[in-house]
Structures are given as structure tokens and as C-alpha cells.
Amino acid sequence: MTDFVIDANILMSILISGKASYKPLLTYYNFVLPDFVLIEVEKYKHILKSKTKMQNDEFL
């Protein structure tokens, strides 16, 4: 299986869009994220949660 590297902008766009078509991609392929992505997601967590309409347990 091939690994893909994605950055914070791509991950946040996927989360905000909420499109169901991304879910199979995210579960089938391996994605590698730089540590910086986790920092960015944590930094903008309140904005992401409001735009995605996810519950706390879903967002984690």
C-alpha cells in the first residue's frame, strides 16, 4: 500500500467539507502527517469543530 503525505490545509479542507466521498479514501490509504499538522489542528480546533458540526468524540 502506498503512503501519502498531506499537509494541514488538505486535512482541514477534508474535515470542513464533510463529504462522505473522502471517508473511503481516508480508510483505504495510509496518510503520513508532519507533527506540525497536529499543532495546527489543535490551534484551530474551535473553528474546525464549529464548521464541521462534529461532536467532541467524533472530532478526536
N, C-alpha and C positions, 0 to 999 in steps of 0.2 A: 504494500500500500504506500502511496506517495504522501509525503508530508508537505504541507503548505504553510508558509509564514504569512501572517496577516498583521496589520498594524491596528492601532487604536481606532482610527477613523473608520476602517472597514467593519470592525467588530461593533462599534457604536451604531453605525448605519444599519447593520443587520438587526440589532436589538430594537432600534427605534422603528424600523419598517414593520416589524411584526409579521412579515409574510410567512405563511406556512411552508412555502417552497424552499426556504432556507433550512428548515429542520432536517430533512433527509441528508442534505449536504453536510451539515454540521455533525451528524451522527455517523456518516459513512466514511468521511475523510479525516485524516489527522491534521490538526492545525497546531502550529507552534507559535507562541506569542512571546514577544520580548517582555521582560519584567516590567518595563515602563508602561505597558498596556494596563496592567493591574493597578498601577498608581493612577493612571488617567481615569479608569473606570471608577475607582474609589473617589477621586476628586470630583467627578461629575455625577456621582451616584444619584443624588437627589433630582437632578434634571432628567437623567435616563429613566428613573422609576416613574416620574410623572408623565413622560412622553410614551413610555411603553405600556403603561397601565398594568404593570405586573405587581403581584403581591410580593412581600418581602422574601418568602421562601422560594418563589419562582425566580426572583432576581438573583438570589445567591447561587 
